[in-house]
């Protein structure tokens, strides 16, 4: 099921377009986060090497971007979901 929330990529593109129209507008004073998936993979590899008997659980509410969650699922990382919305 596709989330009704825009993806991280969509938010970045939208923010950049808005910023390019008027970079000094107060509405552009909105923080955003950009993640390098290579770093996510490296951190997971570091975890499994350093703590091989401990399985990490990622809290889906921290960042529910579909691409990130799919990457984590592909790496067999467990997800911590606290509500039905997070499970969806």
C-alpha positions as CSV (number, residue, x, y, z in Angstrom):
1,X,0.0,0.0,0.0
2,X,1.4,3.4,-1.0
3,X,1.7,5.9,1.8
4,X,-0.2,9.2,1.6
5,X,2.8,11.0,2.8
6,X,5.3,12.3,0.2
7,X,8.6,10.5,-0.1
8,X,11.8,12.1,1.1
9,X,12.9,12.6,-2.5
10,X,9.6,14.4,-3.2
11,X,10.0,16.6,-0.2
12,X,13.6,17.6,-1.1
13,X,12.6,18.4,-4.7
14,X,9.7,20.4,-3.6
15,X,11.8,22.3,-1.0
16,X,14.5,23.0,-3.6
17,X,11.9,24.4,-6.1
18,X,10.3,26.6,-3.5
19,X,13.7,27.8,-2.3
20,X,14.9,28.6,-5.9
21,X,11.8,30.9,-6.4
22,X,12.6,33.0,-3.3
23,X,15.6,32.0,-1.2
24,X,14.9,34.7,1.4
25,X,11.3,33.8,2.1
26,X,10.4,33.0,5.7
27,X,8.6,29.8,4.5
28,X,11.9,28.5,3.3
29,X,13.2,28.3,6.9
30,X,12.2,24.7,7.2
31,X,14.8,22.1,8.1
32,X,15.1,18.8,6.2
33,X,17.3,15.7,6.4
34,X,19.2,14.0,3.6
35,X,20.5,10.5,4.1
36,X,23.1,8.6,2.2
37,X,22.0,5.0,2.0
38,X,25.6,3.9,1.7
39,X,26.1,5.1,5.2
40,X,23.0,3.2,6.4
41,X,24.5,0.0,4.8
42,X,27.9,0.7,6.4
43,X,26.4,1.3,9.8
44,X,24.4,-1.9,9.6
45,X,27.6,-3.8,8.6
46,X,29.4,-2.3,11.5
47,X,26.6,-3.3,13.8
48,X,26.6,-6.9,12.7
49,X,30.4,-7.2,12.9
50,X,30.6,-5.6,16.3
51,X,27.5,-7.0,17.9
52,X,26.7,-10.2,15.9
53,X,24.4,-11.7,18.5
54,X,22.2,-8.6,19.0
55,X,19.5,-7.9,16.4
56,X,18.7,-4.2,15.9
57,X,15.1,-2.9,15.6
58,X,14.5,0.3,13.7
59,X,11.7,2.5,14.9
60,X,9.6,3.1,11.8
61,X,8.2,6.4,13.2
62,X,11.7,7.9,13.1
63,X,11.7,8.0,9.3
64,X,9.0,6.2,7.4
65,X,10.4,6.8,3.9
66,X,9.4,3.8,1.8
67,X,12.9,3.6,0.2
68,X,14.6,3.5,3.5
69,X,12.2,0.9,4.9
70,X,12.6,-1.2,1.8
71,X,16.4,-1.0,2.2
72,X,16.2,-2.1,5.8
73,X,13.8,-4.9,4.9
74,X,16.3,-6.1,2.2
75,X,19.0,-6.2,4.9
76,X,16.7,-8.2,7.2
77,X,16.6,-5.4,9.8
78,X,13.7,-5.7,12.2
79,X,11.2,-2.9,12.4
80,X,9.6,-1.5,15.5
81,X,6.0,-0.4,14.8
82,X,3.9,1.1,17.6
83,X,0.7,1.7,15.7
84,X,-1.4,0.3,12.9
85,X,-0.4,3.3,10.7
86,X,3.2,2.4,11.1
87,X,2.5,-1.2,10.2
88,X,0.7,-0.1,7.0
